[in-house]
Amino acid sequence: MKMNHRLYLTNIASGIFFLVLMGTLTLSECESANIIVIFTDDHGYADLASQEIVNDVKSPNIDTLALGGVRVTDGYVTAPQCVPSRAGLLVGKYQNRFGVETNRDTLQGFKSEKTIAERLKDAGYATGMAGKWHLGATDEISNHGFDDIYYKVSNHPGLANFDIEGNDQELGPEKSGLYHIDACSAAARAFISRHHDKPFFFYLAYRAPHVPLDPPQKYLKRFDGQMPERRRKALSMLSAVDDGVGMVINTLRQYNIEDKTLIFFVGDNGAPLRISMEDTPGQGPGWNGSLNTPMNGEKGMLTEGGIRVPFIVYWKGVIPAHQIYSQPIISLDIYATIEAVSGITKTPQLDGVNLMPYLTGKNNDPPHGSLFWRWSGQAAVREGRWKYLKGGDRHYLFDLGADAGETKNLIREEPIVAGRLLSTLDSWSKTLSPPGLNTGRSSEMSRQANKFFDFYLDKQKVTFDRRQPDNKTKTAKRKDSKTLFEMRDKNNDGKVPWDEFVGNPKGRNINALRKRFNALDKNHDGTWALDEIDESVN
């Protein structure tokens, strides 16, 4: 009997592929791994003890992950701001491709994409999240693949469909009464306990050390030395996060699944320093107490201080311990890596790469030829040690291998390198929505961004209007907003859409109401959420 020649070749190719796959993955990796992604908020590059940059941070549990796995020195996120950074993480593509460049952009593009949680849910994974969302209405989180929801960003009741004991409840107010960071940690423990006997994915998005700086005394008393009060509060919030990471690790060990669980720990963008790092009283807007040292710049910039973040990858027994990895990688790689270790079908349109061959020593090449950014009038590309940065009509070239702090602009000394990188960046920008380097939100830089560039890159003196409302005024405004929110939130679901906000439109000034609503709806998703009162800067 003759064998079909095409079928014969197909069987050979399939066999070769299987042998190659088995040669590059361990037994643990061939099973469906559990995945936990821990995403901190406005967390500066310096602020883990394992970074070995500052000596006032206390992070023993996070350091356990770093020592037991890989600490990445050149780990990036896709934007220097919350919403786009989170959108890119969960979708695995540069968020500019689907129109989410800044916090002010519509989220329609994000809603049309399939998140990693959706992919894993379809593959039979248990999926859950705790903490910050900021990608649309909180009662729509389940639309993006998360079955277990514990939304909590402040010490007001959050929104959850399970409690910290692991019991199901109807989606509604969470009533733990715990400090928001502790509540999210307890929710993570409950989720793991609920689903330890099947593959799971959990997204733990702490609102820390983002303002308002609100740590309770039990964490503040861990930092009793002389330091700015904002610094003390940021370190205290990070200490609460560290306790939560310890709780997660201990729960994995309790169920003997630590070696079946891949953990990522990443910041969403750099810390906001507001140039002066002024230690203003209170919890609100301004420097959040975190540090980007030795990186230049801050949140809201495509300098290293805005986009290079703490980045740790841990998988006991699979990823070798005590590694310091210095090739550039990006948060987009998390999605691609999860695809590989979960066994779900690979998505060809992803911008990230599977990190496992690189972190296990099977591939010593750089994971990326180029990394790209476009955000609000700024754009950048990194290739190897070179980074080209454009801010408005200003252009910079840095050798990050010799100058990670971006102190010496080599644009004149290396015009050929600069020209090549600009051409590469321009070509990439034409694949975005909208295309180009100077379109949409990227048509020009904000006034604040120009001052940042003046100060951090061009070494100019910068003056600010430092007049701020006194604490009494700020407290009154916040109280007024919360009172209005409670009045408008008729069904107590933690969100106020436009129709609830306007109520009966008869005889009302709709234009004025629309303007007020748009100002309150900070991420412009069509819903005013409770966290948009507490989060003055996102």
Secondary structure, DSSP 8 states (H G I E B T S, - for coil): ----HHHHHHHHHHHHHHHHHHHHS-HHHHS--EEEEEEESS--TT-SGGG-S-SS---HHHHHHHHHSEEETTEE-S-SSHHHHHHHHHHSS-GGGGT--STTS-SHHHHHS--HHHHHHHTT-EEEEEE---SS-GGGGGGGT-SEEEE--SSS--EEEE-TTS-EEEEEE----S-HHHHHHHHHHHHHHHHTTS-EEEEEE---SSSS----HHHHTT--SS--HHHHHHHHHHHHHHHHHHHHHHHHHHTT-GGGEEEEEEESS----TTT----SSSSSS--S---TTS-S-TTSSSHHHHB--EEEE-TTTS-SSEEE-S-EETHHHHHHHHHHHT----TT-SS---HHHHTTS--S-S-S-EEEEETTEEEEEETTEEEEEETTEEEEEETTT-TT-----TTT-HHHHHHHHHHHHHHHTTSSS-SSSSGGGGS--HHHHHHHHHHTS------------HHHHHHHHHHHHHHHHHH-TT-SSEEEHHHHH-S-TTS-HHHHHHHHHHH-TT-SSEEETHHHH-S--
